[in-house]
């Protein structure tokens, strides 16, 4: 039982610590809500609001509606879950 618990803990730490340059490099992270995104060099799930942006400040109002932290990724507001 301890071995299974240790394995599960290591797996969770690995998933949450997955680093990336592009979302295509995220192989362990799975999203039940939103889409896979690479934000601040970390694999995460994010909702694309469909609103254009040039800076993160352009996205704050849109992310309040989606319950997440604002990010401007490739010219589109994304709300990190």
LINCORUR-V207450 format. One record per residue. N is the residue number from 1. RES is the residue in three letters. PHI is phi in degrees with one decimal (999 if undefined). OMEGA is omega in whole degrees, 0 to 359 (999 if undefined). Layout:
n->N res->RES phi->PHI omega->OMEGA
n->N res->RES phi->PHI omega->OMEGA
//
This chain:
n->1 res->UNK phi->999 omega->179
n->2 res->UNK phi->-64.5 omega->180
n->3 res->UNK phi->-65.2 omega->180
n->4 res->UNK phi->-65.0 omega->179
n->5 res->UNK phi->-62.9 omega->178
n->6 res->UNK phi->-63.8 omega->179
n->7 res->UNK phi->-61.4 omega->180
n->8 res->UNK phi->-63.3 omega->179
n->9 res->UNK phi->-64.4 omega->178
n->10 res->UNK phi->-62.9 omega->179
n->11 res->UNK phi->-62.0 omega->180
n->12 res->UNK phi->-63.2 omega->178
n->13 res->UNK phi->-63.5 omega->179
n->14 res->UNK phi->-63.2 omega->181
n->15 res->UNK phi->-64.4 omega->182
n->16 res->UNK phi->-72.9 omega->181
n->17 res->UNK phi->-102.9 omega->184
n->18 res->UNK phi->-65.4 omega->179
n->19 res->UNK phi->-96.7 omega->182
n->20 res->UNK phi->-154.9 omega->168
n->21 res->UNK phi->-112.8 omega->177
n->22 res->UNK phi->-134.8 omega->180
n->23 res->UNK phi->-61.3 omega->179
n->24 res->UNK phi->-67.1 omega->178
n->25 res->UNK phi->-85.0 omega->181
n->26 res->UNK phi->-90.0 omega->183
n->27 res->UNK phi->-102.2 omega->183
n->28 res->UNK phi->-97.5 omega->183
n->29 res->UNK phi->-76.4 omega->178
n->30 res->UNK phi->-119.0 omega->181
n->31 res->UNK phi->-112.3 omega->173
n->32 res->UNK phi->-92.9 omega->178
n->33 res->UNK phi->-138.7 omega->182
n->34 res->UNK phi->80.9 omega->180
n->35 res->UNK phi->-123.0 omega->180
n->36 res->UNK phi->-66.6 omega->180
n->37 res->UNK phi->-145.0 omega->175
n->38 res->UNK phi->-108.3 omega->183
n->39 res->UNK phi->-123.5 omega->182
n->40 res->UNK phi->54.7 omega->179
n->41 res->UNK phi->64.2 omega->178
n->42 res->UNK phi->-124.6 omega->176
n->43 res->UNK phi->-76.4 omega->182
n->44 res->UNK phi->-153.1 omega->175
n->45 res->UNK phi->-104.8 omega->183
n->46 res->UNK phi->-144.4 omega->177
n->47 res->UNK phi->-102.4 omega->177
n->48 res->UNK phi->-81.6 omega->183
n->49 res->UNK phi->-79.9 omega->182
n->50 res->UNK phi->82.6 omega->180
n->51 res->UNK phi->-98.0 omega->180
n->52 res->UNK phi->-76.1 omega->180
n->53 res->UNK phi->-154.6 omega->170
n->54 res->UNK phi->-121.7 omega->176
n->55 res->UNK phi->-136.6 omega->179
n->56 res->UNK phi->-60.9 omega->181
n->57 res->UNK phi->-61.4 omega->177
n->58 res->UNK phi->-68.0 omega->189
n->59 res->UNK phi->-106.5 omega->187
n->60 res->UNK phi->-54.7 omega->182
n->61 res->UNK phi->-64.1 omega->182
n->62 res->UNK phi->-70.7 omega->182
n->63 res->UNK phi->-78.2 omega->175
n->64 res->UNK phi->-62.4 omega->178
n->65 res->UNK phi->-73.1 omega->183
n->66 res->UNK phi->-106.7 omega->176
n->67 res->UNK phi->66.1 omega->182
n->68 res->UNK phi->-141.4 omega->177
n->69 res->UNK phi->-82.5 omega->184
n->70 res->UNK phi->-80.1 omega->174
n->71 res->UNK phi->-145.8 omega->174
n->72 res->UNK phi->-108.1 omega->183
n->73 res->UNK phi->-120.9 omega->179
n->74 res->UNK phi->52.2 omega->177
n->75 res->UNK phi->77.7 omega->181
n->76 res->UNK phi->-132.5 omega->179
n->77 res->UNK phi->-70.8 omega->176
n->78 res->UNK phi->-129.8 omega->181
n->79 res->UNK phi->-109.0 omega->182
n->80 res->UNK phi->-78.6 omega->179
n->81 res->UNK phi->-86.8 omega->999
//
